[in-house]
Amino acid sequence: MRLRTVTIGIVAVILVVLAWSLVAQTQAQNKPAQFLQLTITTVKPSGINDYEEFVKKLNAARDKTGGSPAQLVYAVNLGGPGFTFYAITQWEKWADREKFPNGGQMLRKVYGEAEAARLQKLQRDAIVNTRSEVYAYDADASLNPRVIDPPAAFINLQRTVLEPGMAGAYAAALAKLKNAEEKAGDKRTIIRRNEIQGGAFVRYQAVIVSKLSDRDVQNPNAGDSLRKIYGNAEATQVQETLNKAIRNRTQVFLAYRPDLSKPKATGGVSSN
């Protein structure tokens, strides 16, 4: 009898361990990429057709070049300058990025020297300005994180520049906010990141929006959620920290441009 009880206990432990292993494996597979690069490009109104021709030809070259990463392109829809595009490239390790093929080399290999030169001139002549930023994933602050596949129709992107002396306190308060959002049953996917290349003391928040009507949904109030979990005093402290830490904040609403995107990576190893 004792042997049977012990056996049942061991089996139960094994089942629990297997269940947790499956959960951990699923979470790892659905985790957003560790690093994300935003390349933000504003185009001259008169050069928009030339710029889009360049991007489409570059994507066609990427499709023919092994090792080319996926790249999603979003256009500013609300809250920012017109004719501005956000290109998103993601990777898990820097060693992965090291293998990404060079754009100019791809163009020359696929189209030849003359056409590649023409396309690159179209790009240069069309651009007003461009910049890149790299962000690292913050698991402690992200709400309902997941790999967004297929690409989201819209992203509400918030960029916050922090007071340098409050960056650590802001991160801790943000983790508490995420916990309160989770406990309140907030169903949104909010990916939060830290900028590691570009600006300093900068945070990124991407709210995934599948359709415009999703914005009509009343989400749990952050203040109420914090008070319910932490009580009035601590909730007030968290909110004050989140507000006082902000030096500058901008928010743009982005719309997906499937015609300018390469949603899947190209398999194989590039010879470039």
N, C-alpha and C positions, 0 to 999 in steps of 0.2 A: 504493500500500500504506500509506504514511504517512498519507494523507488518510483512508483507511478506518479506520485505528487511532484517529486523532484524533476522527473522527465517532463511533465506538463509545464513546470515552471521554466525549465530550460528552453522548451519550444516557444513559450510565450515571449521570453526575452529575445530569442532569435528573430521572431516575427516582428517585434517592436523595432529591433535594430534594422531589419530589412526595410520596414516601412519608412523609417527616418532616412535611410540611405536613398530610397526612391524619391522622397520629398526633396532631399538635398540635391540630388542629381537633376530633378526637374527644375528646381530653382536656378541652378547653375546654367542649365541650357537656356533658360528664359531671361537670364540677366542681361541688361543693356551692356553694350560694349564699354570697356574700361576707359577708352579714350575717344573723344569726338572732336573733329576739326570743323570749325565754321569758316568758310571763305565767303566773305560778304562783298559783293560787287555791285556798284552803281554804274549804270550804262547811260550814255547820252540818248535822249529820245530819238534823235535822228539815226542812231546806230543800232537800234534794238533788233532790226531784222538781220543785220550782219552778225551781231553777237550771238543770236539764236542759231544762225547757220553754223557758226564756229562750234558751238557747244554740241549740236547734233552730229557734226562730222567727227568731233573728238570722241563722242560716245560710241560712234560706229567703229572708230579705231580701237577703242577700249574693248569692244566686243570681240575683236579679232586678236587681242593681245592677252596671252595667259598671265594670270596674276593681277589683273586690273581689279581694283576694289569696287564695290557698289558706291554710287554717289547719288544722293537725293537732292533735288533742287526745289526750293520753295521761293515764291515771290512775295514781296511785301503786299499785303492786302489792305491792312488798316494800321494806322498809328506810326507810319514811318515814311521815308522818302520813296517816291515812285521810281519805277525802272530799277529796282534794287532786288538782287537775288541772294539767297542764302544757300550755299552748297554744303552738304553734310557728308563727311567721310568719317568712318569709324574703324577702329581696330582694337584688338585686345592687348597686344604687346608691341613694344617699339620694334622688336625684331620683325614683326609682321609688316610694319610700315616701311621698313628698310627694303622690302622686296617689291614695293609698288613700282611699276614701270614709269619712266619719264614721259610726260605728255608730248614734248617736242619730238622725241625719238619715235614714239608711236605714230605720230602724224607723218613723219618722213618715211617710215617703213611701209605704211599702208597706202599713202597717196603720192609719194615721191617728193623730191626736194622743192620743186616749183610750187606745187599745190599746197604743201605744208607751209611754205613761206607766205603764200597768199592768205591762208586761213589765219595764221598767227598775226599778220598785219590787220586783218579784219578785227580780231580780238583787241589788239592794242589801240586801234583807232576808235573803237566803240566805247572803251571804258573811261569813266570819269575818275574813279578810284576803286581800289580793292584792298582788303586786309584779311588776315587770317588770325584765328584764335583757337587755342586747344584747351579742352576742358577734361577733367578727370571725374569719373563717376563717384557720387557720394551715396553709398548704400544706406547709411544711417538716416539720411534726410529724404530719400525718395519714397514716394507713396505708390503702392501697387505697381512696382516696376515690372516691365516686361519688354521683350523684343517686339518692336512695332513692325509687324509683317502681316499683311501688306502695309505700305507706307500710309501714315495718317493723312487724311484729306487736309487737315489744318493743324497748326501748332500755335499756341499762344506762348510766345517766348518773352521771358522777362530777364533782363540783365541788370544786376545790382552791384554798384561800386560801394565798397564798405569803408568805414573809417578804419585805418590800419590797426589802431589800438583795440578795436572791438571785434576783430575777425574771429577770434577763438570763442568769445562769448556768443557771437551770432550763430556759429556752427552748433554750439550746445543748445541754444534756444530753438534752432531750426529742427534739431532732432526731437525735442520735446513737442514741437508743433506737429511734426509727422506722426508721433505716437498718438497725440490727441485726435488728429484727423482719422487715423486708422481705427481707433476705438469708437469714434463717432459714426463709422460706417461710410466714410467718404469713398465713393466708387471711382473717382477720377484717377487716371494715371498721371503722376507728376514726377518727372525725372529731374533731379537736382544735381548740379555739378560745380566743381571749383575750377577757375581758370588757372592754367599752369603755364601757358605761353600766350603772350599778348599783354594784357593788363595785369596789374597786381591787386590782390584783395577784391577779386571780382567773383560773383556767384551767378550761376545760370539756372533758370527754372523753365522747363518745357512742359506745358499742360497739353496733353494729347486730345484733340477734338476730331471726332469722326464725322460729324455733320454740324452745320450751323445751329440747328435747333437744340443741340446738346447744351448750348450756352443759356438756354431758357430754364434749364433745370436748376432748382434752388439747392445748392450744396450746403452742408452743415456749416454754421457760423463758426469761424475760428475761435473767437473769444469765448463763446458758449462751450465749445468743445474743450478748450484749455481749462476753463473753470470747473467743468464737470470732472476732469481727471485730476487736476492739481490743486483745486481750491482757489478762492479769490486772490489771496496774496501772491502765491507763486504764479498764477496765470497772469496777473498784472505785471509782475516782474519780467516774465517771458515776453509779453507784448511790448513792454517798454524797451527791452534789449533789442528786439527785432526792429523797432522803429528808430531808436537812437543810433544804431549801427549804420544806417543808410546814409551815404554821402550823396549818391545819385542813383536814380532808377529809371530805366526806359522799358517800354513794353510794345512789342509789335505782334500783329496777327498775320501769320504766314499761310499762304495757300500753295498746295502741292502742284508742281508742274511736271506731270508724267512725261510730257514730250521732250523735256530737257534733262530727264533723269536716267540713270542706269541703276535700276533697283536690285540687280543681282551681280555678284562678283563673277569674273571670268575665271574658270578653272585652269589648272595647269600652271607651269612656271614660265615667266616671260624670258625671252632670249635677249632682251634689251639690256 
